[in-house]
């Protein structure tokens, strides 16, 4: 059973966290995620949750408080964006290394300088190797579903890792969409009660958290952490399917549109996928077979699924809404091309950087990409990294 209404992505994330009912939320406001924690503060004030809402002096303190609460044995959530996420950088790998199942929403926003509050993925890509599971929502509905599944996956004994559930700033965080929300009882039953394995406050079973480790032990802990991250892909699929059966909404690790017969495939993350699919439909009506691949899960990277989806293409475009300055490819481009190499897939691939600082994803921009893919497949265009907004 679900209720349909109009809501923003931030509203839907706040509702999802409310329904999971964490013990602690430590938060600091920053555009464009502020309304997540504002809405949640209203839930606390109205007595709709039993959460201890901790107002702190910075994002660094917010995540530090979350680490302490999670280590103590609490279910914990928070939210941030952009410079706030960057300010948390020191604490991010600590949370992952301590295997703390914190759920944090991030409204994807560009990093300064120059100062800009538009949407791109430079903030989240800056922490992609910090040991957190990372999900990308295309819509407000997906932001809701991703957040609910995040609690289930993070707290699974096979995983025990923190999760970043992300949505594109302003485009998804603030735009009104028709959404469905499941009942509190359905979410509570799905997420279940959190039973920590090694809480610091269990005085009958003393444990240590965040201990010092010499080189061999440190290396072993990182190998174990990596193994948990890789296991989480199957756990995400398992719990995503279970939630899909309850909600009636799909939860695919990788969303593939038109890839079965596509000559040209565009790989992208987040809200821009709708723009790419819209133009792909137009082009199909004109006889050009274009497909769109959108990873819903970015870490762990679903390499095999993406390679399989692109295997029949004549050429592939990988769209990065962030830059990796000084590198030969953007973050998503490097991941996709590595996936192709591992799969023995020799499809011509071109990487684009677009949408920086909130630049529009116009129909003309998408048409240019497809036109260049045709040239790439014909061997008349080089495959070097291209900036579309400059």
Secondary structure as UniProt FT lines:
FT   STRAND          2..7
FT   HELIX           9..20
FT   STRAND          24..27
FT   TURN            31..33
FT   HELIX           34..45
FT   TURN            46..47
FT   STRAND          52..55
FT   HELIX           59..72
FT   STRAND          76..80
FT   HELIX           82..87
FT   HELIX           89..97
FT   TURN            98..99
FT   STRAND          103..108
FT   HELIX           122..125
FT   TURN            126..129
FT   STRAND          133..137
FT   HELIX           140..154
FT   TURN            157..159
FT   STRAND          163..168
FT   TURN            169..174
FT   STRAND          177..182
FT   HELIX           184..191
FT   TURN            200..201
FT   TURN            203..204
FT   HELIX           215..247
FT   STRAND          254..257
FT   STRAND          264..268
FT   HELIX           270..272
FT   HELIX           273..285
FT   TURN            286..287
FT   STRAND          290..295
FT   STRAND          297..299
FT   TURN            300..301
FT   HELIX           303..310
FT   TURN            311..312
FT   STRAND          315..320
FT   TURN            325..326
FT   HELIX           331..342
FT   TURN            343..344
FT   STRAND          348..353
FT   HELIX           356..358
FT   HELIX           363..378
FT   STRAND          386..387
//
